Amino acid sequence: MRPRAVFFDLDDTLIDRAGAFASYVEDLVIRHPRVFPESCRAADVAELHALDGRGSTDRTVFCRRVTEAFPGLGLSPEELWDDMSSLLPYLVVPSVGTLALVEDLRKRASVAVVSNGSGRVQRAKLHHAGLMHLLPDVFLSGEVGAEKPDARIFQAALARVDRAPEDVLHVGDDPERDIVGATRLGMATCWVSHGRRWPHGLPPPTFTVERITGDTKPLAEVLARWT
């Protein structure tokens, strides 16, 4: 059997992007109290989270919709993105358990990050999560020029680790971008569900875990069998 490799998505897989985004929204509300009055703050915060869609909404679309919904911010979509992309990485909280899991995994398998997003933002998140030195092989759509589920971003990572698709496990939280994209190439997959049901009609993942940050044991068990 050839040595195995594991690819990881970044947001809400290796890092708690949802928690960082919630902290950003809290900070945005504090900075703009007139735009988010107490009387409707809970509904406004819920709307911001809905517009974000756990990071699945295109950033250009998200920023345009937010500035349209809350014109009192006085920001253009470009200004909102600059604000968010500058602050969000600093709100990523390192996970001791995740760091230990990745460090142990690297002793027996090739490991890479395959993530959508810009190099500036995603690498800053890796840095603040404490993962940069553990994960030097990073493939980001903004740098590769292809977004998951496009095969090209996965193929770039496969070429780096010199593994066939059937020898790779891809771990991610997005059913289509991560799981379907990797499955099409013949990789095994592990879906990070965050308590969601698997979408009807899509090819199912090889494995499922509820989360990684905060509880690495289920993924450690999957990796022990896989690698």
C-alpha positions as CSV (number, residue, x, y, z in Angstrom):
1,M,0.0,0.0,0.0
2,R,1.3,3.5,-0.9
3,P,1.7,6.1,1.8
4,R,-1.5,8.0,2.4
5,A,-2.2,11.8,2.3
6,V,-4.8,14.0,3.9
7,F,-6.2,17.2,2.5
8,F,-8.0,19.7,4.8
9,D,-10.4,22.5,4.0
10,L,-9.7,25.5,6.3
11,D,-12.9,27.4,7.3
12,D,-15.1,25.5,9.8
13,T,-12.9,22.5,9.3
14,L,-9.4,23.2,10.7
15,I,-10.5,26.5,12.2
16,D,-13.7,27.8,13.8
17,R,-14.5,30.3,11.1
18,A,-18.1,30.5,12.4
19,G,-16.9,31.6,15.8
20,A,-14.6,34.2,14.3
21,F,-17.4,35.6,12.1
22,A,-19.7,35.8,15.1
23,S,-17.0,37.8,16.9
24,Y,-16.7,40.1,13.8
25,V,-20.5,40.7,13.8
26,E,-20.4,41.5,17.5
27,D,-17.6,44.0,16.9
28,L,-19.4,45.5,13.9
29,V,-22.6,46.0,15.9
30,I,-20.6,47.7,18.7
31,R,-18.9,50.1,16.2
32,H,-22.2,51.0,14.6
33,P,-24.8,51.3,17.4
34,R,-27.1,53.6,15.4
35,V,-27.3,51.1,12.5
36,F,-28.0,48.2,14.9
37,P,-30.3,49.6,17.7
38,E,-31.0,47.4,20.7
39,S,-34.7,47.1,19.7
40,C,-33.9,45.1,16.6
41,R,-30.3,44.0,17.2
42,A,-31.0,40.3,17.5
43,A,-32.9,40.2,14.2
44,D,-30.2,42.2,12.5
45,V,-27.5,39.9,13.8
46,A,-29.5,36.9,12.6
47,E,-29.8,38.5,9.2
48,L,-26.1,39.0,8.9
49,H,-25.5,35.4,9.7
50,A,-28.1,34.3,7.2
51,L,-26.5,36.5,4.5
52,D,-23.1,34.9,5.3
53,G,-24.4,31.4,5.1
54,R,-21.6,30.0,7.2
55,G,-19.1,31.5,4.7
56,S,-20.7,29.9,1.7
57,T,-22.0,33.1,0.1
58,D,-19.7,34.7,-2.4
59,R,-17.8,37.5,-0.7
60,T,-18.8,40.1,-3.4
61,V,-22.4,39.1,-3.1
62,F,-22.3,39.1,0.7
63,C,-20.8,42.5,1.0
64,R,-23.2,44.0,-1.6
65,R,-26.3,42.5,0.2
66,V,-25.1,43.7,3.6
67,T,-24.5,47.3,2.4
68,E,-27.9,47.3,0.7
69,A,-29.6,45.9,3.8
70,F,-27.8,48.3,6.2
71,P,-27.1,51.6,4.3
72,G,-26.5,53.4,7.5
73,L,-23.1,51.7,7.7
74,G,-21.9,54.2,5.1
75,L,-19.7,51.6,3.5
76,S,-19.3,50.5,-0.1
77,P,-19.2,46.7,-0.6
78,E,-15.4,47.1,-1.2
79,E,-15.0,49.0,2.0
80,L,-17.0,46.4,4.0
81,W,-14.8,43.6,2.5
82,D,-11.7,45.4,3.4
83,D,-12.9,45.9,7.0
84,M,-14.0,42.3,7.3
85,S,-11.0,40.7,5.7
86,S,-8.6,42.8,7.7
87,L,-10.2,41.9,11.1
88,L,-11.6,38.4,10.8
89,P,-8.2,36.6,10.8
90,Y,-7.3,38.2,14.1
91,L,-10.5,36.7,15.6
92,V,-9.6,33.1,14.8
93,V,-8.9,31.3,18.1
94,P,-6.2,28.6,18.1
95,S,-7.4,25.1,19.0
96,V,-4.9,23.1,21.1
97,G,-6.6,19.8,20.1
98,T,-6.4,20.6,16.4
99,L,-2.8,21.6,16.6
100,A,-2.0,18.3,18.3
101,L,-4.0,16.3,15.8
102,V,-2.2,17.8,12.8
103,E,1.2,17.5,14.4
104,D,0.7,13.8,15.0
105,L,-0.8,13.2,11.6
106,R,2.2,14.7,9.8
107,K,4.4,11.9,11.3
108,R,2.7,9.3,9.2
109,A,1.1,11.0,6.2
110,S,1.5,14.0,3.8
111,V,-0.9,16.8,4.8
112,A,-2.0,19.8,2.8
113,V,-4.6,22.6,3.0
114,V,-7.0,22.9,0.0
115,S,-9.2,25.9,0.6
116,N,-11.2,28.6,-1.3
117,G,-10.3,32.2,-0.5
118,S,-7.5,34.8,-1.0
119,G,-4.0,34.1,0.0
120,R,-3.8,37.2,2.2
121,V,-6.9,36.3,4.3
122,Q,-6.5,32.5,4.4
123,R,-2.8,32.6,5.3
124,A,-3.5,35.2,8.0
125,K,-6.1,32.8,9.4
126,L,-3.6,29.9,9.4
127,H,-1.1,32.1,11.2
128,H,-3.5,33.2,13.9
129,A,-4.7,29.6,14.3
130,G,-1.0,28.6,15.0
131,L,-1.1,26.2,12.0
132,M,1.2,27.9,9.5
133,H,4.4,26.2,10.6
134,L,2.7,22.8,10.7
135,L,1.1,23.1,7.2
136,P,3.5,24.5,4.6
137,D,1.7,22.9,1.7
138,V,-1.3,25.3,1.2
139,F,-3.4,25.5,-2.0
140,L,-5.8,28.5,-2.1
141,S,-8.2,29.3,-4.9
142,G,-6.9,32.9,-5.0
143,E,-3.4,31.7,-5.6
144,V,-4.1,28.6,-7.7
145,G,-6.7,30.3,-9.9
146,A,-9.4,27.6,-9.4
147,E,-12.1,27.2,-6.7
148,K,-13.3,24.0,-5.3
149,P,-15.1,22.0,-6.6
150,D,-12.9,22.6,-9.7
151,A,-10.6,19.6,-10.1
152,R,-7.6,21.9,-10.8
153,I,-7.1,23.0,-7.2
154,F,-7.2,19.4,-5.9
155,Q,-4.9,18.3,-8.7
156,A,-2.3,21.0,-7.7
157,A,-2.3,19.5,-4.2
158,L,-2.0,15.9,-5.5
159,A,1.0,16.9,-7.6
160,R,2.7,18.4,-4.6
161,V,2.3,15.4,-2.4
162,D,2.8,13.0,-5.3
163,R,-0.1,10.8,-4.5
164,A,-2.9,9.2,-6.6
165,P,-6.4,10.4,-5.7
166,E,-7.4,7.0,-4.3
167,D,-4.6,7.4,-1.7
168,V,-6.0,10.7,-0.4
169,L,-8.6,11.6,2.2
170,H,-10.1,15.1,1.8
171,V,-11.8,16.6,4.9
172,G,-14.1,19.5,4.6
173,D,-17.5,21.0,5.7
174,D,-19.0,22.0,2.3
175,P,-21.0,19.2,0.7
176,E,-20.5,20.3,-2.9
177,R,-17.2,22.2,-2.9
178,D,-15.4,19.7,-0.6
179,I,-17.1,16.4,-0.7
180,V,-18.5,16.3,-4.3
181,G,-15.4,17.9,-5.7
182,A,-13.0,15.4,-4.1
183,T,-15.3,12.4,-4.8
184,R,-15.3,13.2,-8.6
185,L,-11.6,12.8,-8.6
186,G,-11.7,9.5,-6.8
187,M,-10.7,10.6,-3.3
188,A,-12.1,9.3,-0.1
189,T,-13.9,12.1,1.9
190,C,-14.8,13.0,5.4
191,W,-17.6,15.5,5.9
192,V,-17.6,17.9,8.9
193,S,-21.3,18.2,9.4
194,H,-21.7,20.6,12.3
195,G,-24.9,18.8,13.0
196,R,-26.4,19.2,9.6
197,R,-28.1,16.5,7.5
198,W,-26.5,15.4,4.3
199,P,-28.2,17.1,1.3
200,H,-30.5,14.8,-0.6
201,G,-29.3,13.7,-4.0
202,L,-25.6,14.2,-3.5
203,P,-23.1,11.3,-3.4
204,P,-22.5,10.6,0.3
205,P,-19.1,11.1,2.0
206,T,-16.9,8.1,3.0
207,F,-16.9,9.3,6.6
208,T,-18.7,11.9,8.7
209,V,-17.7,13.7,11.8
210,E,-19.6,16.5,13.5
211,R,-16.7,18.8,14.1
212,I,-13.0,19.0,14.5
213,T,-12.3,22.1,16.6
214,G,-13.5,21.4,20.1
215,D,-13.6,17.6,19.6
216,T,-10.9,16.0,17.6
217,K,-11.5,12.4,18.8
218,P,-13.9,11.3,16.0
219,L,-11.6,12.6,13.3
220,A,-8.6,11.0,15.0
221,E,-10.4,7.7,14.9
222,V,-11.2,8.1,11.2
223,L,-7.5,9.0,10.5
224,A,-6.2,6.1,12.5
225,R,-8.2,3.7,10.1
226,W,-7.4,5.7,7.0
227,T,-3.6,6.3,7.4
